[in-house]
Amino acid sequence: MNEAFGDYKDTLQTERISYLVDQHIQPAIDESNLTVAEMAIGTAGSTNLEYYYYTPNVLTYALIEAADINGNYAKKATDALATSALLEERTATELLAQNVDINVVGNRENLMSFLEAIKNDKNAIQVNLVKIADYTFTSGLEESAQEPQVVEVTETDAEGNPVVTQQEAPAAAAATAAPGEGLSEMEVNVMFYAAKEIEKPDFGD
């Protein structure tokens, strides 16, 4: 995948990126037995990737500060905030990125299989959105009731002669199944990231 992010400013190379992303995702879709309702692959470009870090909520108030004669509590608080303070000062990293919107249709098991495949992807990716249209998975389980059918019925009159009349047969009842066994559409937004490998400097002979 990273080979596709060589020169993203070149039009042909940008199209190649989109092609490789599509080829990369398609096997996971096929193996999960999903139907693609829609797929939109954006144009590759540069974007800032912010650092992810946790900033602890360090409790402090006047009484604690007054009791901290040796500065042990203050040191613990400083150490706890050291990582977040360091990352907060760093400039966000600029990377090449490719945004992909995928709408697929399948049952619960197949949709979860596809999400697992995305989770196990070895490329640098970020899942921005997962939206399941019908979380009950009941779509496709109920068939509409059939229209009443007109049938011919033969009866006999008072004199024993056959009389043919037309009557409506009862409509067939709708077929039902247990919730969770049907289909649903799922929308997934994934961002692929890549960085061009830095070449070794040529110092000559």
N, C-alpha and C positions, 0 to 999 in steps of 0.2 A: 504494500500500500504506500509506503513512504516514497517509493520510486516515482509515484505519480505526482508528487509534490515538488518536482525538480524546479521548473521555472513556471510558477503559477500565473505569471503575467502574460505568457504566450497563449494565444487563443486556442491553438491546437492542443497545447499541453493541458489547458483548463478542461477541454472536452475529454481528454484522456483521463483526467482525474475523475470526472463524472462517470465515465465508462467503467473504470476500475472499481469505484465505490459500488456501482450497480452489480458488477460481477462478484464483488466480495459479499454482498448481502444476500444475493439470490439463492445460494445453496442452503442457507439457514431457513429461508422461506419455504423452499421445496421440501426440505427434510421435515419441516413442521406441518406439512400438508395444509398450507394456508393459501387462500386466494387473494391476490393483490387487487384491492379496489382502486387504489391510487398511490402513486409514488412520485414525489417531487424532489429532485436533486438540485440544490442551489449551485451558485457559481463559487468556485474555490477562491479564497482570499485570505487576507491576514486578519487576525483578531487578537485581542488581549485575553490571556488566561489568568484570572486572578488566583492568588494563593488561597488554599483552604486551610484554615487553622482555627483552633478553639481558644477563646479568650476566657480564662477562669474569672468567676465573679468573686473576688477576694473581699472578704468582710473586714471592715475596719471602722473604728469609731474612737472617740477621744479616750475612753476608759482603757481600751486595749493598747493604744499608743502610750498612754501614761504608765501602764503596767509592764510594757516591753522595755525594761531597763537595759537589758543586754543586747537588744536589737535582734533577737532570734526570730520573733514573729515577722519583723520587717524584712529579714533576709528570706524567710520562706515565701513571703508575698512577692518579693522581687524575683526569686527563682521561678515561681509559678507563672509569672507574667513575662519571663525572659523570651520564650519562643515566640509568642504572639507579638511582642514588642519589636523583635527583630524582623519578622515577616511583614509587619505592618509598614516598615520603612522601605521595604524592597519595591522596586518598580515592577509592575505587572509584566509577565513574560508575553512576548508577541510570537504567535505561532501561525502556521498555515492551517486553515480550517475548511471543512466541507460539511454543510448542513443538509440533512436528509429527513424528509417527512414521509412516513410510510403508513398507509391505511390497509390493513389486512382483515380478512374474515375467516373465522374458524371456531371450533369449539374450545371449551375452557382448557383442556389438556394441550391442544396444539398451540394455543396462544401463549400458555405458560412455557412451553418448550421453546418457542421463539424468543421469549424474554430471557430465558436461561442461556440461549446461544449468544445473545447480545452481551449478557453479563460475563460470559467466558471469553469474549473477544480479546485477543492479545494486543490489538491496536489501542492507541490512546483515544478513548471515546468518552463522551459525556451524554447521558440520557437526560434530556430536558423535559420530556413529557411522555406519560403513558396514560391513555384515556380509553376505557372500555365502555362502549355505548350501552350495552345491556349486561350489567353485572349479574343478572339472574340467569342468563343464558337460556332464555325460553323462546327466542326467535326461531321460527321454522318448525316448531313443535305442533302448532295448531293449524290444521287445514280448514279452509273455509267450508262451511256447510254447502252441500250440493243443492242446486235448484230442484224444486219439486218436479218429478217426472210424470208426464201424462201417459197413462196406460189404458188399454182397452179391456173392459170387463164384460164378460158374457153372462147374462142372466136370463131367466125365463119369465114370461108374463103369466097372467092368470089362466091363459089357455094353453100354456106349455110351450109356446113358441119362443125360440131364442131371440134375445134382444141384446144388441151390443151398445154399450155406453162408454164414454171416455171419462176417466176419473184421475185425480192427482194422487200419486203415491207419496207417502210421507218422505220429507227430505232426510238425507243421511246425516247422522249426528257428527259433529266436528271431532276429529281425532286429537287426543291429548297425550302428553307424556310428562314425566316428572321434571320440575325445574332443574337447571344445571346441565341438561343433556343437549341443549340446543346450540345455536350459533350466536356470535356477536361480532361486531366490527371493533377493531382496536386501532387507535391512532398512536404512533410512536414517533417522537422527534429525537434524532441522534445527531450529535456533532462529532465528526472525526477530526483529530488533530495530528499534526506531523511537523517535524522540524528538520530542515536540511542539515545533513551532517557537515560539520566544519572540516574543510580540507586542511591537510598539513601544510604549513608554510614551506615554500621552495626557497632554500637559502643558496641554491646553486652548488657548484662543486667546491 
